């Protein structure tokens, strides 16, 4: 992945977030924007990054 200007930690976080949203969307048969909104609204992403 071309992540010019990003440090390793940020790059890993972006990759992980993209993976989670993609897999969530596939598992629940929804689009990527809808999956992102759902995870954001119900604090799913916050939970993942906190724990």
N, C-alpha and C positions, 0 to 999 in steps of 0.2 A: 504494500500500500504506500502510495506517495504521500508522505506526511512531512514535507519540508517545513522547517521552522517549529515543529512540535517536539517536545521532549518525549522520552520513552513512556513515561507515566501517562501523559496526556494522550499519546497515540494508542496505548493499550486501553485506556478508558473509552476512547472513541470506538475502537474495534469491538470491545465488549458490549457497549451500548447498542451498536448496530446489530450485533449478533442476537442480543436479547429481544430487541424489537422485531427483528425478522422472524425468529423462532416463535415468538408469541403470536404474531400475525398468522403464521402458517398453522399453528396449533388450534387457533380459534377462528380460522377461515375469515380473516378480515384484512383490510388493506394496511399498509405500513403507517400511513398518517393516522388512521383510526386506532391502531395498536399503540402508537406513541401517545396519542391523546388519552387513551384509557389508562395506560401505565402512569402517565403524568398526573391525571386527575385523581387516581386512587393511590398515589404515593408509592407505586411499585418500584419505580426507579430510585426514589429516595431510600427505600428500604434496602435495595440491593447494594447501594453505595455506602450505606451506614453499617451494614453487617458484613 
